[in-house]
Amino acid sequence: MVSNESLQGDAWLLFDEPPDGPYPPTHEPATQWHPGWAADAHPAYACVDLGTERDIVALCLFDTNGNGDFVVWAGRPGAWREVLREPCGAYKQWRNHLLNVRTRYLRFGRMDAGANVNEVVIFEQSPQDRQARVAAKDRPLVDAGPLFGPLPLADEIDCGDPEDGHIFRQEPRAGGGIETILGRSCRVLAAVRGQPSYFAFRLGKGKRLEPGRPYVLEVEYPQDRPRTMWIGNRGCETEHGLHTGPTVGDALHPKYVSSNPESLEIPLSGRYEPWRMLFFMHDRFADIEQPRGEGSRPMEPNDGFWVIFSQPDANSVPLSAGLAVSRIRLFEVSDLERLHAAPTLPDGLPKRRLFFREEMGDGVVASAKEDERGVRDETAWFEYKARLMKVLGMNTYCKDLLEFGHNQGWDSGTGWYNQSRHRLRWRNILAMLQRYDLDVLPYYEYCGSIGPGCLGSQRRCVALSGGRQYTHISWSENANADITAPDTLADTKKLLDYTIVRHKDRGRFVGAWFRPRPSAIPISFSDRCLNLFAEQANRSQSVTREQLKADVAMLNRYYDWWFEQRKAFLTALRDHLRVAQVTDDPLILYTTDASESGLSFAQWNPPMVAENPEPWRRLGENVVSLQQVLAEDWYGKALTAPRLTWGDWEWQHSCPPSDPRRYSDVRGILMTYTFNRVYTVASAENMQRFTGPSGLVMIRHWCLNEDMLDGKTGYFVCDVDRAGPYCMLAEARAMANGDPWHIGYLSGGSFNRGDIEYVRRFNQAFLSLPALPSRVLPDACADKEVVVRAIETTRDGVYLAVVNTGYRDKTVEIALPGDGEVRDAVTGRPIPSADKRRVRLSLYPCQLHTLRMR
């Protein structure tokens, strides 16, 4: 069965020591295929003929020592496709890879002498699983909506039927029940004053669900009244909420942060609406109570998984009529690649980017104990993210490598950063990403290296008071970095070398994203900094902290000097990546907003914002009209304002604000622009302030809503969106008013999106536009809620971005900026035009429709 293509060494030694038990193997094989030490001994290849086509579900490789790529292909001789790449960075460990490959032949490649794999074990689908799959094929095909079409229905719950039979749980037990809404029966539960509440159904029990397989969760709910619903999907450990009408969605009164609430007069459809989420089934998951990171995950797919509908106490969700769900369905996706949102931008044009970063996500795979991990193979969990991105139409994979300064899964060596117990995670992720045509953007919450006695741990920065602590948050004061010091620059370059430069051939890096958390990169008033300021910006006249506190003009000069130092620091990092040839035009993204919920107004006790303030005033809430916020530019003032502080703390120095004007002519360095609420994307002038030669980067902050269920369902964080097409309202208005080239998301937990069809359609349209300057065509549409932008290219014609910023469906005529054939920029289909100067488009609310005219 084994053919040694290279005719060197004994390739049979890869398979000569079979496992002593089921998956995963645990024995320690000793023999090794060694093609030799000659210069031409590598790469070396061997092929295995399995005799017939087999369903391969796992490949396990015993990595003994060294570093080098061991690659596996499936297919047939002359027509191979890569199915995994193992970087062999472990030592005497099994590297287990879950696959879903049907093939007769497998080809194995030792790409260099460090790819020392002692044994390969191939697992195929068991007869029992094969029989279950055959039985699963008998599932009825049911329409899962316009994106998915007919899909096998794995399970269905009639929430309005008291005899439905699925396992049900509610807390508190009293209240709620079944009501008729819009002519159909629903399970309902009003918000309870003084305590959070939820009801939950067990979905998929005994339905032959499979770990690693993609599914679609569909929830049908009535849009008869304003509602806020937080939906927990235990099958993939994701919480994501929806809200309708003038509700604010996030908790109005969260425990730890301001949610910056905003109420808009979003219309209700008056009918039942579907909410759909694509996800990948985990190997194990929690019962009702979700652990934070490591903890018990006792349930497996055949046990089914909980779908939990929750809400905080009634005081935090005013105007919401409560939970109401009519039906829950679970669909199996059999051909995921059919759903991939293929790129449509011609080669040679600069790309826009879509990416996300997860705050509390990878606790799923944190534990060393298999029964405490949601996914057995941690790389498979990160691969689920890549596969989700391909369907959502996102093109840049972002992974946090430092969280509050701590190593999040890369090999830092010794005596510098504390070594991660998942030190090969980053390398394995990069190897996996080579199969998905995704660019890579690492994320760093940098505060200096924090190994014992290392730069960050030395806490060299000094507050204006002369003390070492800037804020009351003691755990974020444990390390900091003085970016005016040469060794800080050397330390940061070393970080980029370890995480990017040494891996530059393993991924398409676009640059680096830095987001210092409180006091991580503060303004320092140390003696060294004071002397440096005196020499460089104060005519060599010495200055003291007391003088700075007493002289506002001098303090402002000091600020200006420090911000110039930050600019020089970021410029040096950009140039370091450029000289290292990581990419021709590297980007350094810098996010000064350390908050989860996004910037609050620059005032104490900021009010909520509402299009219609009256209902909120009747409830006694502190509220201001959206019209006033926009007229007085409250958000524009907050964007670059120093943080408010109190007592002896120095928040204004702990989190220095953005200064985008310094970078208006600097290529490759971008102060990121925080957005989420409508008032954050209403001002073209505000977004233009953050736009430079490399465009505009906008980062959407979701509120964590942390612990708002008081532990009733375990640890809880939840991102919340408006329902239906309005989930893209902020992005649509950002495109109309500011034209971002790059959009990122800061997710509170495990990232996903509901109402996937609207998200995907926006993303596809966004990425079909080149990252080039645009101009608004003010007379292109008579309806002023429809904004048209034009992007001119030298050889690929003119691109048009058409945005419906309104709340209603529209059919409009668009005047073209010239003659030429017009096609849909995403599908390539021609757009009919009677006179070649005007096209007619139908737009749903918040839709971005892109055209290409040649």
Secondary structure, DSSP 8 states (H G I E B T S, - for coil): -EEETT--S-GGGGSSS--SSSSS------------SSTTS-SEEEEEEEEEEEEEEEEEEEEEES---EEEEEEETTEEEEEEEE---SSSEEEEEEEEEEEEEEEEEE-STT-EEEEEEEEE--HHHHHHHHHHTTS-EEE--TTT-EEEEEEEEETT-TT--S-EEEESSSS-EEEEETTEEEEEE---TTS-EEEEEEE-TTS---TT-EEEEEEEEE-SS--EEEEEETTTTEEEEEE-TT--SS-SS-SSS----EE------SSEEEEEEEEE--S-B--SSB-SSSS---B-GGG-EEEEEEE--GGGSTT---EEE-EEEEEE-S-GGGG-----S-TTS---EEEEEESS-GGGG--SSGGG-SSSSHHHHHHHHHHHHHHHT--EEEEEEEETTEE-S----SSSS---TTTTHHHHHHHHHTTTT-EEEEEE--SS--STTSTGGG-----TTS-S--SS-GGGSS----TTSHHHHHHHHHHHHHHTGGGTTTSEE-EEEE---TTSS-----HHHHHHHHHHHSTT----HHHHHH-HHHHHHHHHHHHHHHHHHHHHHHHHHHHTTS-SS-EEEE-----SS----SSSS--EEESS-HHHHHTT--EEEHHHHHHTTHHHHHHTS-----TT--HHHHS----GGGGTT-TTEEE-EEE-SGGGGS-HHHHHHT-BTTB-EEEEE----TTTTTTTTBS---EEEESGGGGGHHHHHHHHHT--SEEEEEESSS---SSHHHHHHHHHHHHTS-SS--EE-TTS-SSTTEEEEEEE-SSS-EEEEEEE-SSS-EEEEEE-SS-S-EEETTT--B---SSSSEEEEEE-TT-EEEEEE-
